[in-house]
Amino acid sequence: MTIVAHAHPFVVGVDTHARNHTIAILIASTGELVAREEFPATQTGLKRAVAWAARRTDGDLSTLWVIEGVATYGARLARTVTATGYQVVEAARMDTRANRGVGKSDPLDAHRIAAAVLPLDTGQLRHPRKDDGVRAALRVLVTAREHMATERTRAINALVALVRAAVLDIDARRPLSNRQMAEIARWRTRDEDLATATARAEAVRLATRVVDLDDELAANRLESQHPAGGFRPRHRGGTVGRPNSALPGSRSLHPSPARSCDQIAVRPDGPASRS
């Protein structure tokens, strides 16, 4: 078996964050620190970081880069480093108890990330999965689905609380059904006091958002089943927030906007139009 300290001349550890990455270079055989620096997480900053590390490792492409979060904050750096010709691995799992009381900072973390792989067998290194094609597309779709599902739950909770507090002629003793959601989204203005009219307009906004999110979630699930089918628009155009027609005294609280053929086609359960 060959350990990392014997297989590579240098090890570069990277502690990644949204705005900046901290890099530490160690001599693999001794663990001695060569240099340490921080770079902005911009495309220019990433190229500077790779060039800076290359100058301090004699341009040796056998240098091993150990990057924290290669699928998240470190994804762009990992692609840049790989394109240059270096080997990239994910940071090893570290025992936090061993560093208890020692202190924590980005430079220290970058040093620890590099040092943690030195005694490992090369077969124990965590190689990043391929970050392009279907896998990358599915990651985007799953993340979007989670955000939409969270937003939908919040909108439903707010709508239920509203219709239970205001007198809006809807039975909300039980959780609202999909049919009730669609009914609320089609409500029009009525001759009623300002407080009730305002509550009705807000109920329409929330119900409309829930129905729209149902459409978008259905489109997301369909696209997840066929991620190689290419881009299809899933969102309607228009302004965000309550339309002018939702104000008390207008003819309609929610006029039905035009929907494109693509948006109707992506519904897995038939036509997506609403009356």
N, C-alpha and C positions, 0 to 999 in steps of 0.2 A: 504494500500500500504506500502511496505517496501523499504526504500532507501538503497543504497549500504553501507552507513556509519553504518547502523544498522545490515546489513546482513553478513558482512565480518569483520574479526578481523584486517586484513591488506590489503592494496592495493599496488601492485607493478606497477609502471609506467615505460615504456621503450621507450626511444627515439632511433630509429633504423637508422643505416647508413650502407653503404656497408662494411666498415672495422671494425667499432666498434659500440657497443650498450651501451648506458648509462642507468643505472637503479636507480630508486629512490623508497624507501620503506616508506610508510606512515602508521601511526596508523589510521585505518578507522574512529573510533569514534571521534577523535580530529583533524585529519589532521596533526598531528605532524610528522616531518621527523625523521625516524629511522636511515637510512643510505643511502649512495649514492655512486655508483662506476661505473667504465667503464670496459667493457670486450671486447676482440677481437671477431669478428663475425666468428670464426672458430668452428668446432665441439667440440674441447676441451674447447674453451672459453665459449661456450654456456652451457656446462655441469658445468663448474666452476661457471657460473652466477647463475644457478638454485640452486646449492649447497650452494653458498654464501647467496642467499636470504632465503633458507630454514633454515640456522643457525640463521638468524636474525628475523625469524618469528616463531621460536619454531617448525618448521616442520609442521605447521598447514596447511593441504590441503584445508582448507576453504579460504585461502588467494586468493585474486582475482588478476590476472595478466592482465594489460591493455597495450597492445602492439600496437605501431604505425606501420601501414603497414603490417598487418598479411598475406597479399597475395603477398608481394614484399620482401623488405629487412628483414622484421620480420618473414617471413614464416618458416625458419628453427628453429628459437627460439620458435615460437608458437608450432611447432610439438614436440620439446623437452620438453617444459613445459607441454603440454597436456599429453604426454606419462608418465610424472612423476605423474600425477594425479590432477593437478591444473586446475581450470577453467580459460579460456582465452577469452578475449573480445577485440574487436577493439577499438582504442582510440576514444573518443567522439569528435564531432565537436566543436571546441573552437572558441570563439569570439576574433579575433586578435585585435580588437579595445580596448578591455579591458586591453591588455598588452602593448599597445602603450606607448613608453617612458620608459618602465620598463627594457628593455634590453633583449637580447636573447643569450642563450648558451645551450649546450646539457644538462648539469645538471638542468638548469632551466626548459627546455622543458620536461624532464622526470618527474620532480616534478609536473608541470602543467598537464601533461597527467594523472597522478594518481589522483590529486586533482579534476580534471574536472568531474570525475564520482561519487564522494562522495555524492553529493546531488541528483543524479538521482535515479528514481525508477528502481528496478531491471529489470522490463519489458522493460525499455528503452535502456538497454545495447545492443550493436551491436555485436552479436555473429558471428564469422567467419564462412563462408561456408565451407563445407567439401572439403578438399584440396587433394583428391586422386581420382583415377578412371577416369571416363569419363570427369568430369569437369576440372581436372588438365591437361588431355591430350589435350582437346580443347583449353585451355589457351595457351599451348605451340604452338599448330598449328596456332592459330590466330596471336600470336606474330611473328612467323616465316613468316607468309603470309604478314604481314605488312612490315617487313624488305625486303622481296623479291620484293614486289610491289614498294617500294621506290627505291631500287637498279635498278629495271627495268626502271622506269621513268628517272632516272639519265642517264642510259646507252643510252636510246632512244634520250634524249636531246643532249647528247654529239655526238651521231652518226649523227643526223640531222645537227648539226652545222658543223661537219667535211665534210660531203658530199656536203654541200652547199658552203663550202670554197674551197674545192679541186675539180679538174676536174677528176671525177671518172666515168663518163658515166652513171649516175643514175639521174633520174628526181626527185629532192627533193623540187620542188616548193610547194608541198603539204606534209602533214605528211606521213611518210613512212608506207606502208601497210605491212601486215604480209608476203605477197608474196615477196615484195622487201627485207624484212629482211632476208628471207631464201635465196634469190638470192645473196645478199651481203655475207652471211655466206659461200657460195660455191665458191666465187671468188678464182681464182688461180693467180699466179704471171704472170706478163706480162713484155715485154721488154719496160721499161719506166724509166724515170729519178728517182734519189734517193728519192726526195721529194714526188713524186707521189706514188712510190712503198711503202714508209713508211706510207703515208696516207692510202693507200689501205689495208695494213696489219693491221693498227689500226681499220679501218672500219670493217674488218673481225672479229677482236677480239670483238668489241662492238656488232656487229650483232649476233655473235655466243652466246655471253652472254645473249642477249635478248631472243633468241630462247630457250636456255637452261632454262632460268627463266620461260618462258611460260610452258615448260614441268614440272618444279618443282612446279609452282603454280597450274597447273592442278592436279598433284599428291596430293598436299596439300589439295585442295578442295575435292577430292575424299576421302581422309583419314578422313577429317573432317565430312563427311557424315557417315562414318563407323569407328569411333574412337576405337571401341572395337575389331577391326579385327587383332590387333597385329602389330608389327613393320614390315615395308617394306622399304628397302633402296630406297631413292629417288634421290640420287646424284651419278653421275659418278665419277670414280676414275680419277687420273691424276694430273699433276702439275698445279699450278695456274699461269696465265699469258700467254704471247704469246709463242706458241711452236716454236722450232727451225726451223720447216718447214715454218714458217710465215715470215722468213727473206727474203729480196730481193735476187733472184737468186735460191731459192729453188723450187722444183717441184710443191708443193701445199701449199696454204696459210692455209688451214684448212682440213687436212685429216680427214675423218669421223671415229671417234673411235668406237670400238665395244660397243654394248649396251646389257645389260642383259635382260633376259626374264621378270624379275620382273619389270624393268623400263619401258618396253614396255607395260606390262599388266596394269599398273596403269593409263595409258592415258584414260580419259573418252570419247574421241572422236575418238578412233580407234588407229591403229598402230602409233608408235612414231618415226619410222625410217625416216631418211632424206637422200636423195641422195646427 
